[in-house]
Amino acid sequence: MDRYPKRAVLAGALILAVGVLLLVSIALPWYGIELTGRQSDSFSFSPDGQVTVSFQGTSASTSFSTGHLNATGGLYTAVAALLALGGIFGLLGGSLGIASGWRPNYRRGAAVLGILGLLFAILAPVALLLAQPGAISTDALAGRSTGGISTPASSFFGSASMNGQTESWGPSVGWYLAFVAGALSLVGTILLLRNRPEETPSDSDAGYPPSGGGGAPGGGFTIGSTSEMEEGAPGYVCTRCALRFDSVSEFQRHVEVTHNPDAPQT
């Protein structure tokens, strides 16, 4: 069992939360384009393949293909795949991480899955950041490809004003949530890697050196290389087993019987 099972459970719970957040984020809006001024309308894109359009307070959802946004839709399909893989890795890694509190041999596998969850959690929003302006430009989203003016086809974040209208665009809650999931995965993985399983003490560490060893008291009693006894009146005190012996030979006999219960006792 790990020396700190609570730490292993906490680490596993954090990585498990990564899986949940990544899977939930697929259904959340990841990007929005809003127009305000004389008229008000907006678009929001989600990795689940939905485009939500709001116009004068009325909202409707449609698919990327129906909106003739094939390049943008293909990008969001890829993002959804990355999120799904990251979510699966997070759920598996979190489960193993929690179990590693009682089965330390699961710790390494949980850490590997946690690292994979971290990579996919960061890769999805970074891929969208780098590729979306080009995808929007390819789709020639109405009014987005005008030269010389900052638009969603030229930058991932931004705003522009023209003819009394202000257009602003940028990431939404799902995009930010992926980075939160990545941070949780990083913390959970570090906790797992720092959580070392408790080593079974050796005979000498446990205070039972091999029988037949020699030594003599002199402010302490040494068998092999481990001090075990201290002189005291009357006799000697075993500092590890908290027993008192009348002589060194009696202590040696105690060690022999402890390691070989079938040995004849005198």
VOBA-1610 file (N, C-alpha, C; in pm, whole numbers, padded with zeros to 5 digits, always signed):
BEGIN
Met+00085-00120+00000Met+00000+00000+00000Met+00088+00124+00000Asp+00042+00233-00064Asp+00119+00356-00064Asp+00131+00411+00077Arg+00241+00482+00097Arg+00260+00546+00226Arg+00154+00654+00248Tyr+00112+00716+00140Tyr+00013+00822+00150Tyr-00106+00790+00059Pro-00193+00698+00097Pro-00305+00662+00009Pro-00399+00778-00018Lys-00413+00870+00076Lys-00502+00984+00053Lys-00450+01070-00060Arg-00318+01084-00070Arg-00261+01162-00179Arg-00289+01095-00313Ala-00278+00963-00316Ala-00305+00889-00440Ala-00452+00905-00480Val-00542+00899-00383Val-00685+00916-00412Val-00713+01057-00464Leu-00649+01157-00402Leu-00668+01295-00448Leu-00616+01312-00591Ala-00497+01258-00617Ala-00440+01268-00752Ala-00531+01200-00853Gly-00579+01082-00819Gly-00669+01011-00910Gly-00798+01087-00934Ala-00850+01149-00828Ala-00975+01226-00842Ala-00955+01346-00935Leu-00839+01410-00927Leu-00811+01524-01015Leu-00805+01479-01161Ile-00737+01367-01187Ile-00727+01318-01324Ile-00863+01270-01374Leu-00940+01210-01284Leu-01075+01168-01321Leu-01160+01288-01360Ala-01144+01398-01286Ala-01218+01521-01318Ala-01180+01574-01456Val-01053+01551-01496Val-01008+01593-01628Val-01092+01523-01736Gly-01109+01392-01720Gly-01189+01318-01817Gly-01331+01370-01826Val-01391+01398-01711Val-01529+01448-01709Val-01538+01585-01776Leu-01445+01675-01743Leu-01449+01810-01799Leu-01430+01809-01951Leu-01338+01727-01998Leu-01314+01723-02143Leu-01435+01669-02218Leu-01498+01567-02164Leu-01615+01511-02231Leu-01733+01608-02226Val-01751+01676-02113Val-01859+01774-02102Val-01837+01891-02196Ser-01709+01932-02213Ser-01680+02050-02294Ser-01716+02030-02441Ile-01729+01905-02485Ile-01765+01881-02625Ile-01900+01944-02658Ala-01990+01944-02562Ala-02125+01998-02586Ala-02135+02146-02555Leu-02028+02208-02510Leu-02031+02350-02475Leu-01982+02435-02593Pro-02023+02562-02598Pro-01970+02650-02703Pro-01821+02678-02682Trp-01744+02671-02791Trp-01601+02693-02785Trp-01560+02826-02847Tyr-01648+02882-02926Tyr-01609+03006-02994Tyr-01734+03085-03025Gly-01721+03218-03021Gly-01835+03303-03048Gly-01800+03424-03132Ile-01890+03464-03217Ile-01878+03586-03298Ile-02006+03667-03273Glu-01988+03790-03228Glu-02104+03871-03189Glu-02102+04006-03261Leu-02217+04046-03309Leu-02234+04174-03376Leu-02332+04259-03296Thr-02291+04379-03260Thr-02377+04468-03181Thr-02382+04604-03250Gly-02489+04676-03223Gly-02507+04808-03283Gly-02650+04823-03330Arg-02666+04861-03456Arg-02802+04878-03510Arg-02881+04748-03506Gln-02810+04638-03521Gln-02874+04507-03504Gln-02781+04419-03421Ser-02839+04320-03363Ser-02761+04233-03275Ser-02781+04088-03317Asp-02670+04023-03349Asp-02676+03881-03377Asp-02543+03817-03337Ser-02540+03686-03332Ser-02419+03617-03287Ser-02417+03475-03342Phe-02295+03419-03346Phe-02273+03279-03381Phe-02192+03217-03269Ser-02219+03092-03239Ser-02131+03017-03148Ser-02111+02877-03204Phe-01988+02827-03192Phe-01950+02698-03247Phe-01919+02601-03134Ser-01964+02476-03150Ser-01938+02372-03051Ser-01875+02250-03118Pro-01788+02177-03047Pro-01726+02057-03104Pro-01827+01945-03135Asp-01947+01954-03080Asp-02046+01850-03110Asp-02110+01869-03246Gly-02059+01966-03324Gly-02106+01986-03461Gly-02219+02085-03474Gln-02246+02162-03369Gln-02358+02255-03372Gln-02312+02399-03386Val-02382+02473-03469Val-02366+02617-03482Val-02495+02681-03429Thr-02481+02764-03328Thr-02599+02831-03272Thr-02601+02975-03322Val-02709+03014-03383Val-02725+03148-03439Val-02833+03221-03360Ser-02798+03341-03315Ser-02895+03424-03242Ser-02918+03552-03321Phe-03043+03586-03342Phe-03077+03707-03416Phe-03196+03774-03350Gln-03171+03896-03303Gln-03276+03975-03239Gln-03346+03896-03129Gly-03267+03826-03046Gly-03321+03753-02932Gly-03373+03615-02963Thr-03370+03574-03086Thr-03416+03441-03125Thr-03296+03353-03158Ser-03292+03233-03103Ser-03178+03143-03124Ser-03222+03016-03196Ala-03133+02964-03275Ala-03157+02838-03345Ala-03024+02770-03366Ser-03027+02638-03368Ser-02905+02560-03387Ser-02912+02483-03518Thr-02799+02471-03582Thr-02790+02396-03706Thr-02653+02332-03714Ser-02629+02251-03815Ser-02499+02185-03830Ser-02406+02272-03913Phe-02277+02242-03905Phe-02179+02316-03984Phe-02206+02299-04134Ser-02241+02177-04174Ser-02264+02151-04316Ser-02385+02228-04368Thr-02490+02235-04286Thr-02609+02311-04327Thr-02576+02459-04342Gly-02486+02508-04258Gly-02445+02648-04267Gly-02334+02671-04367His-02300+02568-04445His-02195+02578-04547His-02060+02618-04487Leu-02033+02563-04369Leu-01905+02587-04299Leu-01829+02454-04291Asn-01798+02400-04406Asn-01740+02266-04409Asn-01598+02261-04350Ala-01515+02359-04384Ala-01379+02360-04331Ala-01381+02381-04179Thr-01462+02474-04135Thr-01473+02498-03990Thr-01532+02376-03920Gly-01631+02314-03982Gly-01690+02194-03924Gly-01590+02080-03914Gly-01506+02063-04018Gly-01404+01960-04012Gly-01305+01983-03900Leu-01269+02109-03877Leu-01179+02143-03767Leu-01241+02108-03632Tyr-01368+02140-03615Tyr-01433+02111-03487Tyr-01455+01961-03466Thr-01469+01887-03575Thr-01478+01741-03563Thr-01346+01685-03510Ala-01235+01740-03560Ala-01103+01697-03512Ala-01085+01734-03365Val-01129+01853-03328Val-01120+01896-03188Val-01202+01803-03099Ala-01322+01766-03144Ala-01406+01675-03066Ala-01337+01540-03047Ala-01267+01491-03150Ala-01197+01364-03138Ala-01085+01374-03035Leu-01011+01484-03036Leu-00905+01504-02937Leu-00963+01508-02795Leu-01075+01576-02780Leu-01138+01585-02648Leu-01188+01449-02602Ala-01244+01373-02692Ala-01294+01240-02656Ala-01180+01150-02610Leu-01069+01152-02684Leu-00953+01071-02645Leu-00898+01118-02510Gly-00886+01250-02494Gly-00838+01302-02366Gly-00931+01265-02252Gly-01061+01269-02277Gly-01157+01232-02174Gly-01146+01087-02134Ile-01127+00999-02233Ile-01112+00856-02203Ile-00985+00832-02122Phe-00875+00895-02164Phe-00750+00880-02089Phe-00765+00932-01946Gly-00838+01043-01932Gly-00857+01098-01798Gly-00939+01006-01709Leu-01045+00949-01762Leu-01128+00859-01682Leu-01051+00734-01641Leu-00977+00676-01736Leu-00899+00556-01704Leu-00786+00588-01607Gly-00715+00698-01636Gly-00604+00736-01548Gly-00650+00770-01408Gly-00764+00840-01398Gly-00816+00874-01265Gly-00857+00751-01187Ser-00919+00656-01255Ser-00960+00533-01187Ser-00840+00455-01136Leu-00736+00444-01221Leu-00614+00375-01176Leu-00544+00453-01065Gly-00547+00586-01075Gly-00484+00667-00972Gly-00548+00647-00836Ile-00680+00644-00833Ile-00750+00619-00706Ile-00716+00480-00654Ala-00716+00381-00744Ala-00685+00244-00702Ala-00540+00229-00657Ser-00450+00318-00704Ser-00309+00305-00666Ser-00287+00333-00518Gly-00386+00393-00451Gly-00374+00410-00307Gly-00369+00277-00234Trp-00423+00173-00297Trp-00421+00039-00238Trp-00338-00060-00321Arg-00316-00026-00445Arg-00233-00110-00533Arg-00129-00020-00599Pro-00013-00005-00535Pro+00089+00089-00584Pro+00137+00059-00726Asn+00125-00065-00772Asn+00172-00098-00906Asn+00087-00031-01015Tyr-00027+00024-00978Tyr-00110+00098-01074Tyr-00061+00241-01095Arg+00028+00286-01009Arg+00066+00427-01009Arg+00128+00470-01141Arg+00219+00390-01195Arg+00287+00429-01318Arg+00189+00437-01435Gly+00101+00339-01447Gly+00002+00342-01554Gly-00089+00463-01542Ala-00129+00496-01419Ala-00215+00613-01398Ala-00142+00741-01439Ala-00012+00749-01407Ala+00065+00868-01443Ala+00077+00882-01595Val+00101+00771-01664Val+00111+00775-01811Val-00022+00823-01872Leu-00132+00769-01824Leu-00263+00811-01875Leu-00292+00957-01840Gly-00246+00999-01722Gly-00263+01139-01684Gly-00187+01233-01777Ile-00065+01192-01816Ile+00014+01273-01909Ile-00054+01279-02047Leu-00108+01166-02092Leu-00179+01166-02219Leu-00303+01255-02214Gly-00376+01248-02102Gly-00491+01337-02085Gly-00449+01484-02090Leu-00335+01515-02027Leu-00283+01652-02029Leu-00251+01695-02172Leu-00184+01610-02248Leu-00146+01644-02385Leu-00268+01673-02472Phe-00370+01587-02463Phe-00488+01607-02546Phe-00570+01727-02499Ala-00571+01752-02367Ala-00645+01867-02315Ala-00585+01997-02365Ile-00453+02003-02381Ile-00388+02124-02430Ile-00389+02129-02582Leu-00375+02014-02645Leu-00368+02010-02792Leu-00497+02059-02857Ala-00612+02024-02800Ala-00740+02062-02862Ala-00757+02214-02872Pro-00744+02290-02764Pro-00762+02436-02778Pro-00651+02503-02858Val-00527+02449-02850Val-00418+02508-02927Val-00441+02486-03077Ala-00488+02366-03113Ala-00518+02339-03253Ala-00625+02434-03306Leu-00727+02459-03225Leu-00833+02552-03267Leu-00777+02693-03280Leu-00693+02733-03186Leu-00633+02866-03190Leu-00555+02889-03319Leu-00480+02788-03360Leu-00394+02804-03478Leu-00470+02787-03609Ala-00567+02698-03613Ala-00628+02660-03741Ala-00759+02729-03773Gln-00829+02784-03673Gln-00963+02835-03702Gln-00966+02956-03795Pro-00879+03054-03780Pro-00887+03167-03875Pro-00879+03122-04020Gly-00789+03028-04049Gly-00780+02978-04186Gly-00905+02905-04230Ala-00964+02827-04139Ala-01087+02755-04174Ala-01201+02851-04202Ile-01214+02956-04122Ile-01320+03054-04145Ile-01298+03127-04277Ser-01171+03157-04307Ser-01141+03222-04434Ser-01177+03132-04552Thr-01146+03003-04540Thr-01179+02908-04646Thr-01329+02900-04669Asp-01404+02905-04560Asp-01550+02898-04573Asp-01612+03030-04619Ala-01528+03137-04621Ala-01577+03269-04664Ala-01704+03307-04589Leu-01699+03289-04459Leu-01813+03326-04374Leu-01847+03473-04401Ala-01971+03502-04427Ala-02015+03633-04478Ala-01949+03748-04406Gly-01881+03831-04481Gly-01821+03950-04423Gly-01692+03926-04350Arg-01636+03802-04358Arg-01518+03772-04278Arg-01387+03782-04357Ser-01391+03794-04486Ser-01269+03787-04565Ser-01232+03921-04629Thr-01285+04030-04574Thr-01255+04162-04628Thr-01110+04198-04600Gly-01036+04235-04701Gly-00896+04267-04681Gly-00876+04397-04606Gly-00767+04403-04528Gly-00731+04524-04456Gly-00807+04547-04328Ile-00903+04465-04294Ile-00981+04481-04171Ile-00967+04354-04089Ser-00943+04375-03960Ser-00931+04259-03870Ser-01065+04188-03861Thr-01063+04058-03885Thr-01184+03977-03882Thr-01152+03842-03819Pro-01253+03759-03791Pro-01225+03624-03741Pro-01145+03539-03839Ala-01137+03581-03964Ala-01057+03509-04063Ala-00909+03546-04054Ser-00877+03650-03977Ser-00737+03692-03965Ser-00681+03677-03825Ser-00767+03667-03724Ser-00718+03653-03587Ser-00818+03572-03503Phe-00767+03505-03403Phe-00852+03422-03317Phe-00927+03508-03216Phe-00862+03613-03167Phe-00924+03710-03076Phe-00933+03844-03148Gly-01034+03923-03120Gly-01035+04056-03176Gly-01171+04122-03180Ser-01171+04242-03231Ser-01296+04317-03250Ser-01271+04424-03356Ala-01378+04470-03416Ala-01367+04573-03519Ala-01499+04649-03525Ser-01490+04779-03559Ser-01610+04863-03570Ser-01617+04923-03708Met-01740+04929-03761Met-01760+04987-03894Met-01907+05020-03912Asn-01932+05141-03961Asn-02070+05185-03992Asn-02164+05169-03873Gly-02115+05204-03754Gly-02198+05198-03636Gly-02219+05058-03579Gln-02151+04962-03634Gln-02162+04825-03588Gln-02028+04782-03527Thr-02035+04705-03421Thr-01913+04650-03358Thr-01919+04499-03359Glu-01816+04441-03415Glu-01808+04295-03421Glu-01694+04250-03329Ser-01722+04155-03243Ser-01619+04100-03155Ser-01623+03949-03164Trp-01506+03887-03145Trp-01497+03742-03157Trp-01387+03689-03065Gly-01406+03566-03024Gly-01308+03504-02934Gly-01361+03374-02876Pro-01278+03306-02797Pro-01315+03176-02741Pro-01423+03188-02635Ser-01496+03078-02619Ser-01601+03071-02517Ser-01562+02972-02408Val-01657+02938-02325Val-01631+02864-02202Val-01564+02728-02226Gly-01604+02658-02330Gly-01546+02526-02354Gly-01397+02532-02381Trp-01353+02634-02455Trp-01211+02650-02488Trp-01130+02670-02360Tyr-01178+02756-02272Tyr-01107+02781-02147Tyr-01112+02658-02055Leu-01223+02587-02060Leu-01237+02469-01974Leu-01132+02363-02007Ala-01093+02353-02133Ala-00991+02256-02171Ala-00858+02288-02102Phe-00824+02414-02089Phe-00700+02451-02021Phe-00710+02423-01871Val-00828+02444-01815Val-00848+02409-01674Val-00826+02258-01654Ala-00882+02179-01746Ala-00864+02035-01738Ala-00716+01998-01749Gly-00644+02067-01838Gly-00501+02040-01851Gly-00426+02071-01722Ala-00461+02181-01656Ala-00396+02216-01529Ala-00424+02110-01423Leu-00548+02064-01414Leu-00582+01960-01318Leu-00505+01831-01346Ser-00491+01797-01475Ser-00418+01677-01511Ser-00271+01688-01472Leu-00214+01807-01490Leu-00074+01829-01453Leu-00054+01812-01302Val-00142+01874-01224Val-00130+01864-01078Val-00148+01720-01033Gly-00250+01652-01087Gly-00275+01513-01047Gly-00159+01422-01083Thr-00101+01442-01201Thr+00011+01357-01243Thr+00133+01380-01156Ile+00160+01505-01121Ile+00274+01535-01033Ile+00254+01470-00897Leu+00133+01477-00844Leu+00107+01413-00715Leu+00129+01262-00723Leu+00087+01202-00833Leu+00108+01057-00848Leu+00256+01023-00855Leu+00332+01101-00931Leu+00475+01072-00947Leu+00553+01095-00818Arg+00505+01186-00735Arg+00573+01212-00607Arg+00527+01118-00496Asn+00421+01046-00520Asn+00367+00955-00419Asn+00435+00820-00431Arg+00532+00792-00347Arg+00609+00669-00355Arg+00545+00560-00270Pro+00535+00438-00322Pro+00483+00328-00241Pro+00577+00297-00125Glu+00519+00257-00015Glu+00599+00227+00103Glu+00676+00097+00082Glu+00807+00102+00106Glu+00891-00014+00089Glu+00882-00104+00211Thr+00880-00234+00184Thr+00880-00330+00294Thr+01015-00330+00360Pro+01026-00308+00491Pro+01155-00300+00556Pro+01229-00433+00550Ser+01359-00423+00531Ser+01443-00543+00531Ser+01461-00593+00673Asp+01521-00710+00685Asp+01541-00768+00818Asp+01624-00675+00905Ser+01731-00619+00846Ser+01816-00533+00927Ser+01745-00405+00965Asp+01661-00349+00871Asp+01587-00227+00904Asp+01482-00253+01009Ala+01427-00373+01010Ala+01322-00404+01107Ala+01377-00439+01243Gly+01511-00446+01257Gly+01567-00477+01387Gly+01592-00624+01407Tyr+01596-00706+01302Tyr+01622-00848+01314Tyr+01734-00887+01220Pro+01857-00863+01258Pro+01969-00900+01173Pro+01982-01050+01163Pro+02055-01100+01060Pro+02070-01243+01043Pro+02133-01307+01165Ser+02080-01424+01202Ser+02135-01494+01317Ser+02274-01542+01285Gly+02353-01555+01387Gly+02489-01602+01370Gly+02587-01487+01360Gly+02539-01362+01345Gly+02628-01248+01336Gly+02690-01221+01472Gly+02796-01150+01470Gly+02865-01123+01597Gly+02856-00978+01632Gly+02894-00947+01752Gly+02897-00810+01796Gly+02914-00805+01946Ala+02944-00692+01994Ala+02965-00678+02137Ala+02917-00543+02180Pro+02860-00535+02301Pro+02811-00408+02350Pro+02926-00314+02383Gly+02905-00191+02359Gly+03001-00090+02396Gly+02934+00044+02378Gly+02835+00070+02463Gly+02749+00185+02442Gly+02639+00152+02343Gly+02647+00033+02280Gly+02550-00013+02183Gly+02590-00151+02139Phe+02497-00227+02079Phe+02527-00363+02036Phe+02511-00371+01885Thr+02612-00420+01816Thr+02612-00422+01670Thr+02615-00563+01619Ile+02514-00598+01538Ile+02516-00724+01464Ile+02516-00685+01317Gly+02618-00723+01244Gly+02633-00675+01108Gly+02665-00527+01113Ser+02570-00443+01075Ser+02598-00300+01075Ser+02487-00220+01142Thr+02400-00288+01213Thr+02284-00221+01270Thr+02290-00223+01423Ser+02288-00106+01483Ser+02286-00099+01629Ser+02149-00138+01680Glu+02145-00232+01772Glu+02018-00284+01819Glu+01999-00272+01970Met+02106-00268+02045Met+02091-00275+02189Met+02168-00164+02257Glu+02121-00129+02373Glu+02191-00032+02456Glu+02209-00092+02595Glu+02324-00063+02652Glu+02349-00113+02788Glu+02260-00038+02887Gly+02211-00110+02978Gly+02131-00050+03082Gly+02125-00143+03201Ala+02097-00093+03315Ala+02094-00176+03436Ala+01950-00214+03464Pro+01918-00343+03481Pro+02009-00455+03458Pro+01998-00504+03313Gly+02105-00553+03252Gly+02102-00616+03122Gly+02108-00516+03008Tyr+02043-00554+02894Tyr+02048-00476+02772Tyr+01906-00454+02719Val+01886-00338+02657Val+01756-00304+02602Val+01766-00302+02450Cys+01675-00377+02385Cys+01665-00374+02239Cys+01591-00246+02199Thr+01660-00157+02129Thr+01601-00025+02099Thr+01490-00032+01996Arg+01480-00144+01921Arg+01377-00154+01818Arg+01261-00241+01860Cys+01290-00346+01931Cys+01179-00434+01969Cys+01128-00406+02109Ala+01189-00308+02178Ala+01143-00264+02311Ala+01137-00379+02411Leu+01237-00468+02407Leu+01248-00578+02502Leu+01380-00566+02576Arg+01384-00624+02694Arg+01505-00622+02775Arg+01562-00764+02784Phe+01691-00774+02771Phe+01758-00904+02776Phe+01870-00899+02880Asp+01893-01014+02942Asp+01996-01021+03045Asp+02136-01029+02987Ser+02144-01074+02861Ser+02276-01089+02801Ser+02264-01077+02650Val+02381-01057+02585Val+02386-01050+02440Val+02343-01182+02378Ser+02383-01292+02437Ser+02348-01424+02382Ser+02197-01446+02386Glu+02130-01392+02488Glu+01984-01405+02494Glu+01918-01328+02381Phe+01972-01211+02350Phe+01920-01133+02237Phe+01941-01208+02106Gln+02062-01265+02089Gln+02089-01341+01967Gln+01993-01459+01954Arg+01961-01523+02066Arg+01867-01634+02064Arg+01728-01585+02023His+01691-01465+02070His+01562-01406+02033His+01556-01383+01882Val+01663-01331+01824Val+01668-01309+01680Val+01655-01440+01605Glu+01724-01544+01651Glu+01721-01673+01583Glu+01581-01733+01586Val+01514-01726+01699Val+01380-01782+01711Val+01281-01701+01626Thr+01302-01568+01619Thr+01214-01484+01540Thr+01219-01520+01393His+01340-01549+01344His+01357-01582+01203His+01330-01729+01174Asn+01338-01813+01276Asn+01314-01957+01257Asn+01227-02006+01369Pro+01097-01993+01355Pro+01007-02032+01464Pro+01016-02180+01500Asp+01068-02264+01407Asp+01078-02406+01435Asp+01203-02442+01515Ala+01288-02342+01537Ala+01408-02374+01613Ala+01373-02411+01755Pro+01446-02507+01816Pro+01418-02547+01954Pro+01437-02433+02050Gln+01345-02414+02137Gln+01355-02306+02233Gln+01404-02361+02366Thr+01493-02285+02428Thr+01547-02326+02557Thr+01500-02232+02665
//
